[in-house]
Amino acid sequence: MSRGAAAYFGALLALCALVALAFAIGRFPVSTGDLVGAFGAKLLGLTHPLPENVETVIFKVRGPRVLAALIVGAALAAAGTAYQGMFRNPLVSPDLLGVATGAALGAVLGIFLSRDVWTIQAFAFAGGLAAVALVYWIGSSVPRHDPLLALVLTGIVIGTLLGSGIALLKYLADPYNQLPAITYWLLGSLASINPSDLGAVALLALAGLAPMLLLRWRMNLLALPDDEARALGVDTRRLRLVVIAAATLMTAAAVAVSGIIGWIGLIIPHAARLLIGPNFGRLLPLAMLLGAAFLLAVDTLCRTIASIEVPPGVLTAMLGTPFFLWLFAASRKGW
């Protein structure tokens, strides 16, 4: 078995094991026999004598949460992979151009205005898209500058400005009702995911993934200097715009339903690249598998390691920091 095939097989095997574990453990444990019987009955259209509370836990409580972890983790990892390849920088993550901060400002504004959950998610999604559109417009309008450097610097500046807006709204928010909700959202959570959320985020994630897959061979050329890529027939400006739009769509959709969950888009592409190499066509699927597995593992830990649920944004930072340092040391010979 080749190294690439072994990496795919191992990632898929780990993902399947984590899915089974996520369904089985929790405050209400579910046995392996009940899991097999429940899913077998659903797939084959048979009846299985399961207690009603077990079926509720599997399909209505843990089912949407497991699917959300898979979709959000894969979307963030795919966006991070695309950004790192496009910017030719291993320190790039999906929130580089302000999508996470813009989504956070939109969600905080919705909470501050006491809107319902759907409106808050819509505000978050729109805020992420608007922030990246503003960054791209300003960065591409700066004359006589490296376009990638202009985008990075503009993203940092706009992100700082949006962050100050979040701080102002937190200062003005009601400390008894609004402020706890704002803090909870900013730390990220998959606890309140429902099936309707899953349908929307899955469609948006697929819409962002499609152009990445269709242009996967051109993505490798973005690692070259712009002059060389253009000499090979690639319009780097247009390709960059398509990649930014696709990655932003995936990230904004994920952040709108889960809140801000960092580190996935930064460390998972590194791990996938270490296993399979930099070819984007092979790297993207593996990064998505690893991203889905990583967030599912983190979310399962969040709801089982303590009597109260730990926000996944906290745990991804605690696990991501040493993992990133190990990856950095393991790949020190080159990126």
C-alpha positions as CSV (number, residue, x, y, z in Angstrom):
1,M,0.0,0.0,0.0
2,S,1.4,3.4,-0.9
3,R,1.9,6.2,1.6
4,G,-1.0,8.2,0.3
5,A,-3.4,5.3,0.3
6,A,-2.3,4.4,3.8
7,A,-2.9,8.0,5.0
8,Y,-6.4,8.0,3.5
9,F,-7.2,4.5,4.9
10,G,-6.0,5.5,8.4
11,A,-7.9,8.8,8.4
12,L,-11.1,7.1,7.3
13,L,-10.7,4.3,9.8
14,A,-10.1,6.9,12.6
15,L,-13.1,8.9,11.5
16,C,-15.4,5.9,11.6
17,A,-14.1,4.9,15.1
18,L,-14.7,8.4,16.4
19,V,-18.2,8.5,14.9
20,A,-19.1,5.3,16.7
21,L,-17.5,6.5,19.9
22,A,-19.3,9.9,19.7
23,F,-22.7,8.1,19.4
24,A,-21.9,5.6,22.2
25,I,-20.5,7.7,25.1
26,G,-22.0,10.6,27.1
27,R,-24.3,11.1,30.1
28,F,-26.6,8.5,28.6
29,P,-24.4,5.7,27.3
30,V,-25.6,3.7,24.3
31,S,-24.4,0.1,23.7
32,T,-22.8,-1.1,20.5
33,G,-25.7,-3.5,19.9
34,D,-28.2,-0.7,20.2
35,L,-26.2,1.5,17.8
36,V,-25.9,-1.3,15.2
37,G,-29.6,-2.2,15.5
38,A,-30.8,1.4,15.3
39,F,-28.7,2.3,12.2
40,G,-29.4,-1.1,10.6
41,A,-33.1,-0.6,11.0
42,K,-33.0,2.9,9.5
43,L,-30.9,1.8,6.5
44,L,-32.9,-1.3,5.8
45,G,-36.3,0.0,6.7
46,L,-36.8,-2.6,9.4
47,T,-38.2,-2.4,12.9
48,H,-35.9,-2.6,15.8
49,P,-37.3,-2.9,19.4
50,L,-35.3,0.0,20.9
51,P,-36.5,2.0,23.9
52,E,-37.8,5.4,22.9
53,N,-35.2,7.3,25.0
54,V,-32.3,5.4,23.3
55,E,-33.7,6.3,19.8
56,T,-34.1,9.9,20.8
57,V,-30.5,10.1,22.1
58,I,-29.1,8.6,18.9
59,F,-31.1,10.4,16.2
60,K,-32.3,13.6,17.8
61,V,-29.6,14.6,20.3
62,R,-26.3,13.1,19.2
63,G,-27.0,12.6,15.5
64,P,-27.3,16.3,14.5
65,R,-24.3,17.2,16.7
66,V,-22.1,14.5,15.2
67,L,-23.0,15.6,11.7
68,A,-22.4,19.2,12.5
69,A,-18.9,18.4,13.9
70,L,-18.1,16.5,10.7
71,I,-19.4,19.3,8.4
72,V,-17.8,22.2,10.3
73,G,-14.5,20.5,10.8
74,A,-14.2,19.5,7.1
75,A,-15.2,23.0,6.0
76,L,-12.7,24.8,8.2
77,A,-9.9,22.4,7.2
78,A,-10.7,22.8,3.5
79,A,-10.7,26.6,3.8
80,G,-7.4,26.6,5.7
81,T,-5.8,24.3,3.1
82,A,-6.9,26.6,0.3
83,Y,-5.7,29.7,2.0
84,Q,-2.3,28.3,2.9
85,G,-1.7,27.2,-0.6
86,M,-2.9,30.5,-2.1
87,F,-0.9,32.7,0.2
88,R,2.1,30.3,0.2
89,N,2.3,30.7,3.9
90,P,2.0,27.9,6.6
91,L,0.8,30.4,9.2
92,V,-2.4,31.3,7.3
93,S,-5.8,30.2,8.7
94,P,-9.4,30.7,7.4
95,D,-9.9,33.9,9.5
96,L,-7.0,35.7,8.0
97,L,-9.2,38.0,5.9
98,G,-11.6,38.7,8.7
99,V,-14.3,36.2,8.0
100,A,-14.4,34.9,11.6
101,T,-14.3,38.4,13.1
102,G,-17.0,39.7,10.7
103,A,-19.2,36.7,11.5
104,A,-18.6,37.3,15.2
105,L,-19.6,41.0,14.9
106,G,-22.7,40.0,13.0
107,A,-23.7,37.5,15.7
108,V,-22.9,39.8,18.6
109,L,-25.0,42.5,16.9
110,G,-27.9,40.1,16.5
111,I,-27.7,39.1,20.2
112,F,-27.4,42.7,21.3
113,L,-30.6,43.5,19.3
114,S,-32.3,40.5,21.0
115,R,-33.0,38.7,17.7
116,D,-34.0,35.1,17.4
117,V,-31.5,32.3,16.6
118,W,-32.2,32.3,12.8
119,T,-31.6,36.0,12.6
120,I,-28.4,35.8,14.6
121,Q,-27.1,33.1,12.3
122,A,-28.0,35.2,9.3
123,F,-26.3,38.2,10.7
124,A,-23.2,36.1,11.4
125,F,-23.1,34.7,7.8
126,A,-23.7,38.1,6.3
127,G,-21.0,39.7,8.5
128,G,-18.4,37.1,7.5
129,L,-19.1,37.6,3.8
130,A,-19.1,41.4,4.1
131,A,-15.9,41.5,6.0
132,V,-14.0,39.5,3.4
133,A,-15.6,41.6,0.6
134,L,-14.4,44.8,2.2
135,V,-10.9,43.4,2.8
136,Y,-10.6,42.2,-0.8
137,W,-11.9,45.5,-2.2
138,I,-9.4,47.5,-0.2
139,G,-6.5,45.2,-0.7
140,S,-7.0,44.9,-4.5
141,S,-7.3,48.7,-4.8
142,V,-3.9,49.5,-3.3
143,P,-1.6,50.3,-6.2
144,R,2.1,49.2,-6.6
145,H,2.0,46.6,-3.8
146,D,2.3,42.8,-3.7
147,P,-1.4,41.7,-3.9
148,L,-1.0,38.9,-1.3
149,L,0.8,41.2,1.1
150,A,-1.9,43.8,0.6
151,L,-4.6,41.4,1.4
152,V,-2.9,40.1,4.5
153,L,-2.2,43.6,5.9
154,T,-5.7,44.7,5.1
155,G,-7.2,41.7,6.7
156,I,-5.3,42.4,9.9
157,V,-6.4,46.0,10.0
158,I,-10.0,45.3,9.2
159,G,-10.0,42.4,11.7
160,T,-8.8,44.7,14.4
161,L,-11.4,47.3,13.6
162,L,-14.2,44.7,13.7
163,G,-12.8,43.3,17.0
164,S,-13.1,46.8,18.5
165,G,-16.8,46.8,17.4
166,I,-17.3,43.5,19.2
167,A,-15.6,44.9,22.3
168,L,-17.9,47.9,22.2
169,L,-21.1,45.8,21.9
170,K,-19.9,43.6,24.8
171,Y,-19.4,46.7,26.9
172,L,-22.9,48.0,26.1
173,A,-24.6,44.6,26.4
174,D,-26.9,43.7,29.3
175,P,-24.5,41.9,31.7
176,Y,-27.2,39.5,33.0
177,N,-28.7,38.3,29.7
178,Q,-26.9,39.4,26.6
179,L,-23.3,39.3,27.7
180,P,-23.3,35.6,28.8
181,A,-24.9,34.7,25.4
182,I,-22.3,36.7,23.6
183,T,-19.5,35.1,25.5
184,Y,-21.0,31.6,24.9
185,W,-21.2,32.2,21.1
186,L,-17.7,33.6,20.8
187,L,-16.3,30.5,22.5
188,G,-18.1,28.2,20.0
189,S,-20.5,25.4,20.6
190,L,-22.3,22.6,18.7
191,A,-24.7,21.9,21.5
192,S,-27.7,23.8,20.0
193,I,-27.4,22.4,16.4
194,N,-30.7,21.3,14.9
195,P,-31.4,19.5,11.6
196,S,-32.5,22.6,9.8
197,D,-29.1,24.2,10.5
198,L,-27.4,21.1,9.1
199,G,-29.1,21.4,5.8
200,A,-28.2,25.0,5.3
201,V,-24.5,24.7,6.3
202,A,-24.1,21.5,4.2
203,L,-25.4,23.2,1.1
204,L,-23.2,26.2,1.5
205,A,-20.2,24.1,2.3
206,L,-20.7,22.1,-0.8
207,A,-21.2,25.3,-2.9
208,G,-17.8,26.4,-1.6
209,L,-16.1,23.0,-2.1
210,A,-17.2,22.6,-5.7
211,P,-14.9,25.2,-7.3
212,M,-12.0,24.0,-5.2
213,L,-12.4,20.5,-6.5
214,L,-12.9,21.7,-10.1
215,L,-9.9,24.0,-10.0
216,R,-7.7,21.7,-7.9
217,W,-4.9,21.3,-10.5
218,R,-4.8,25.1,-11.0
219,M,-4.4,25.6,-7.2
220,N,-0.9,24.1,-7.4
221,L,0.2,26.8,-9.7
222,L,-0.7,29.5,-7.1
223,A,2.4,28.2,-5.2
224,L,4.5,29.7,-8.0
225,P,5.3,33.4,-8.4
226,D,2.5,35.2,-10.3
227,D,4.6,35.8,-13.4
228,E,5.4,32.1,-13.8
229,A,1.7,31.1,-13.1
230,R,0.5,33.6,-15.8
231,A,3.1,32.2,-18.2
232,L,1.5,28.8,-17.8
233,G,-1.9,30.3,-18.7
234,V,-3.5,30.9,-15.3
235,D,-5.2,34.2,-14.5
236,T,-3.9,34.4,-10.9
237,R,-6.2,37.4,-10.0
238,R,-9.4,35.7,-11.1
239,L,-8.3,32.3,-9.6
240,R,-7.5,34.0,-6.3
241,L,-10.9,35.7,-6.2
242,V,-12.6,32.4,-6.8
243,V,-10.6,30.7,-4.1
244,I,-11.3,33.5,-1.6
245,A,-15.0,33.5,-2.3
246,A,-15.2,29.7,-2.0
247,A,-13.2,29.5,1.2
248,T,-15.1,32.4,2.7
249,L,-18.4,30.8,1.9
250,M,-17.4,27.6,3.7
251,T,-16.0,29.4,6.7
252,A,-18.9,31.8,7.1
253,A,-21.4,29.0,6.9
254,A,-19.5,27.0,9.6
255,V,-18.9,29.9,11.9
256,A,-22.6,31.0,11.6
257,V,-23.8,27.8,13.2
258,S,-21.0,26.8,15.5
259,G,-19.4,30.1,16.7
260,I,-15.7,30.7,16.5
261,I,-13.7,27.4,16.7
262,G,-10.1,28.2,16.0
263,W,-7.0,26.2,15.1
264,I,-8.6,23.6,12.9
265,G,-7.9,25.6,9.7
266,L,-4.3,26.2,10.8
267,I,-3.0,22.8,12.1
268,I,-5.0,20.3,10.1
269,P,-3.6,21.3,6.7
270,H,-0.1,21.0,8.2
271,A,-0.9,17.5,9.4
272,A,-2.3,16.4,6.0
273,R,0.6,17.9,4.1
274,L,3.0,16.1,6.4
275,L,1.3,12.8,5.5
276,I,0.6,13.1,1.8
277,G,2.6,16.1,0.4
278,P,1.6,19.5,-1.1
279,N,-0.4,18.4,-4.2
280,F,-3.7,20.2,-3.7
281,G,-5.8,17.5,-5.4
282,R,-4.7,14.9,-2.9
283,L,-4.2,17.2,0.0
284,L,-7.8,18.6,0.1
285,P,-9.7,15.4,0.7
286,L,-7.3,14.2,3.4
287,A,-7.4,17.5,5.2
288,M,-11.2,17.4,5.2
289,L,-11.2,13.9,6.7
290,L,-8.7,14.9,9.4
291,G,-10.6,18.1,10.1
292,A,-13.9,16.3,10.6
293,A,-12.2,13.7,12.8
294,F,-10.4,16.3,14.9
295,L,-13.5,18.4,15.6
296,L,-15.6,15.3,16.4
297,A,-12.9,14.1,18.8
298,V,-12.8,17.6,20.4
299,D,-16.6,17.9,20.7
300,T,-16.8,14.4,22.2
301,L,-14.2,15.4,24.8
302,C,-16.0,18.7,25.5
303,R,-19.2,17.0,26.5
304,T,-17.7,14.1,28.5
305,I,-14.5,15.2,30.4
306,A,-16.4,17.4,33.0
307,S,-19.7,17.7,34.7
308,I,-20.3,20.9,32.6
309,E,-19.7,21.2,28.9
310,V,-16.3,22.7,27.9
311,P,-16.5,25.1,24.9
312,P,-14.7,23.6,21.9
313,G,-12.9,26.8,21.1
314,V,-11.1,26.5,24.4
315,L,-10.2,22.8,23.9
316,T,-9.0,23.3,20.3
317,A,-6.6,25.9,21.5
318,M,-5.3,23.8,24.4
319,L,-4.8,20.8,22.1
320,G,-3.8,22.7,19.0
321,T,-0.9,24.6,20.5
322,P,1.3,21.6,21.4
323,F,0.2,19.8,18.3
324,F,1.2,22.7,16.1
325,L,4.6,22.9,17.8
326,W,5.1,19.2,17.2
327,L,4.1,19.6,13.6
328,F,6.4,22.6,13.2
329,A,9.3,20.6,14.6
330,A,8.5,17.5,12.5
331,S,8.4,19.5,9.2
332,R,11.3,21.9,10.0
333,K,13.2,20.8,6.9
334,G,10.7,22.7,4.6
335,W,7.1,23.5,3.9
